[in-house]
Amino acid sequence: MSKSPRRSADASGFSLVEAIVVLAVVLLLTGIAVPMVRGFMSDGRRARAEADVKAIAHAVTSFYRDVGVWPARNAAGVNNVLYTLCSGPAAPATNPFANTNNISTWLMDGTHGDTLDNHLVRNTPGGSAGGAYPTAGSVRWRGPYATAATPLDPWGRPYLVTVRSGTSTNATNFKRMYVLSAGPDGVIDTPATLSATTELAGDDVGLLISIRQ
């Protein structure tokens, strides 16, 4: 009975040198792939944010065309009280952003902030049916203006609407109404003054809804 031939050293598997070469190639490819994947993910989040702000802007302007006022009514039914609206199920109790900006401060001060859903999805300003917009007549609430609850941005923070700019009579400030996200860094870079020349700043993602002259 013949013996099976021995495997040669060359056929016994990877040599140490070969293993090092393979590992180096894997590490090289990983070093190239990881930044590419991160870039694709970042681009995807920004694209989603851009789509969301367009949808919110459309809903807010549709509301204005129907009701004749911007969604700035409080729970008592008094118009032009609110300064900032936010997406999500509730106005945040603590600051979800990485800086302090009056746009978000107004949202959380207990008087000048509310959720978009209370105006666009439900006719319950300030969470109260008692302050509802009219539902009869030619100028009325015809919502819901969004098919579902307005989402948080891709980084887990609320979208903001600077609704004060639709109702203020300030001669210099609060003239531009934006829908905006604080972007990847969570910092609201856009100045709260919102003058006629205020542009979105930093990495904020947003859309201009109206300009008051």
C-alpha positions in Angstrom: 0.0 0.0 0.0 1.6 3.3 -1.1 1.8 6.2 1.2 0.2 9.5 0.3 2.8 12.0 -0.8 3.6 14.8 1.7 2.4 18.3 0.9 5.3 20.5 0.1 6.1 23.5 2.2 4.9 25.7 -0.7 1.4 24.1 -0.6 1.0 24.1 3.2 -0.9 27.5 3.2 0.0 31.2 3.5 3.5 32.0 4.5 4.1 34.7 7.0 5.1 37.1 4.2 1.9 36.3 2.2 -0.3 36.8 5.3 1.3 40.2 6.0 0.7 41.3 2.3 -2.9 40.2 2.5 -3.4 42.0 5.8 -1.8 45.2 4.4 -4.1 45.1 1.3 -7.2 44.6 3.6 -6.2 47.5 5.8 -5.5 49.7 2.7 -8.9 48.9 1.3 -10.6 49.5 4.6 -8.9 52.9 4.9 -10.3 53.8 1.5 -13.8 52.3 2.1 -14.6 53.7 5.5 -14.3 57.4 4.6 -16.3 56.7 1.4 -19.1 55.0 3.4 -19.1 57.8 5.9 -19.3 60.3 3.1 -22.3 58.4 1.5 -24.0 58.4 4.9 -23.4 62.1 5.4 -24.7 62.9 2.0 -27.8 60.7 2.5 -28.6 62.4 5.8 -28.3 65.9 4.2 -30.5 64.8 1.3 -33.1 63.6 3.7 -33.0 66.8 5.6 -33.4 68.8 2.4 -36.4 66.8 1.5 -38.0 67.1 4.9 -37.6 70.9 5.0 -39.3 71.2 1.6 -42.2 69.1 2.8 -42.6 71.1 6.0 -42.3 74.4 4.1 -45.1 73.2 1.7 -47.3 72.3 4.6 -46.8 75.6 6.4 -47.5 77.7 3.2 -50.6 75.5 2.4 -51.8 76.3 5.9 -51.3 80.0 5.4 -53.2 80.0 2.1 -56.2 78.3 3.7 -56.3 80.0 7.1 -55.0 83.4 6.2 -52.6 83.6 9.1 -49.3 81.9 9.9 -49.5 79.1 12.5 -48.6 81.3 15.5 -51.8 81.0 17.6 -51.6 80.0 21.3 -53.8 77.6 23.2 -56.2 80.5 24.1 -56.8 81.2 20.4 -54.8 84.4 20.3 -53.0 84.9 17.0 -49.4 86.0 16.5 -48.1 84.8 19.9 -45.7 82.1 18.8 -42.1 82.7 17.7 -40.8 79.2 16.9 -42.5 75.9 15.9 -40.7 72.6 16.0 -41.1 69.1 14.5 -41.5 66.0 16.7 -44.1 65.0 19.3 -43.5 67.7 21.8 -41.5 70.9 22.3 -38.3 69.9 24.1 -38.0 70.7 27.8 -34.2 70.9 27.6 -32.0 72.3 24.8 -31.4 69.6 22.2 -28.9 71.8 20.3 -25.2 72.2 20.8 -25.5 76.0 21.4 -27.8 78.6 22.7 -29.7 80.6 20.1 -32.9 82.6 20.6 -34.7 80.6 18.0 -34.5 77.6 20.2 -34.8 79.6 23.5 -38.2 80.9 22.4 -39.3 77.4 21.6 -38.7 76.3 25.2 -39.8 79.5 27.2 -43.3 78.3 27.8 -45.0 81.1 25.9 -43.5 81.4 22.4 -43.0 77.8 21.2 -45.2 75.0 20.0 -45.1 71.9 17.9 -45.9 71.9 14.2 -48.2 68.9 14.7 -50.5 71.0 16.8 -51.1 73.3 13.9 -50.6 71.2 10.8 -51.7 67.7 11.8 -54.2 68.5 14.5 -56.1 71.7 14.9 -55.0 72.1 18.5 -52.8 75.1 19.0 -50.8 74.7 22.2 -52.3 71.2 22.5 -55.8 72.7 23.1 -58.9 72.3 21.0 -60.2 75.4 22.7 -57.9 77.6 20.6 -58.7 75.9 17.3 -58.6 77.7 14.0 -62.0 78.1 12.3 -63.2 75.0 10.4 -66.1 76.7 8.6 -66.3 79.5 6.0 -64.0 80.3 3.0 -61.0 81.0 5.2 -60.6 77.9 7.4 -58.4 75.1 8.6 -58.6 72.4 5.9 -56.0 70.0 7.3 -54.3 67.9 8.1 -51.5 69.4 6.1 -49.1 66.5 6.8 -50.0 62.9 6.4 -48.1 61.9 9.6 -46.3 63.5 12.5 -43.5 65.8 11.4 -40.2 64.0 11.9 -37.0 64.9 13.7 -34.0 65.6 11.5 -31.6 62.8 10.5 -29.4 63.8 13.5 -32.3 63.3 16.0 -33.1 67.0 16.6 -36.2 69.0 15.8 -36.7 71.0 12.6 -37.5 74.6 13.5 -39.8 77.2 11.8 -39.1 80.8 12.6 -42.8 81.7 12.5 -42.2 85.0 14.4 -41.0 86.5 11.1 -44.5 86.1 9.6 -46.1 88.2 12.3 -43.5 90.7 13.6 -43.7 94.4 12.8 -40.1 95.1 13.8 -38.6 97.5 11.3 -35.3 95.7 11.0 -35.5 92.2 12.4 -37.6 89.0 12.0 -38.2 89.5 8.3 -37.2 86.0 7.0 -39.1 82.9 7.8 -37.1 79.7 7.5 -37.6 76.0 8.0 -34.2 74.8 9.3 -32.2 72.0 10.8 -29.1 72.6 12.9 -27.3 70.1 10.6 -24.7 67.5 11.6 -23.0 69.6 14.3 -26.2 70.5 16.1 -25.3 74.2 16.2 -28.0 76.6 15.1 -25.7 79.0 13.1 -28.4 81.1 11.5 -28.8 84.4 13.5 -32.1 84.8 15.3 -32.3 88.4 14.2 -33.5 87.2 10.8 -33.2 90.5 9.0 -34.1 90.9 5.3 -30.5 89.9 4.5 -30.1 87.0 6.9 -28.9 83.8 5.2 -28.7 80.3 6.5 -25.3 80.0 8.1 -22.8 77.2 8.9 -24.0 73.7 8.1 -27.6 74.6 8.8 -30.0 72.9 6.3 -33.1 74.9 5.5 -35.5 76.6 3.2 -36.8 80.2 3.0 -40.6 80.3 3.3 -41.3 84.0 3.2 -39.7 87.5 3.3 -41.5 90.4 5.0 -40.7 93.7 3.4 
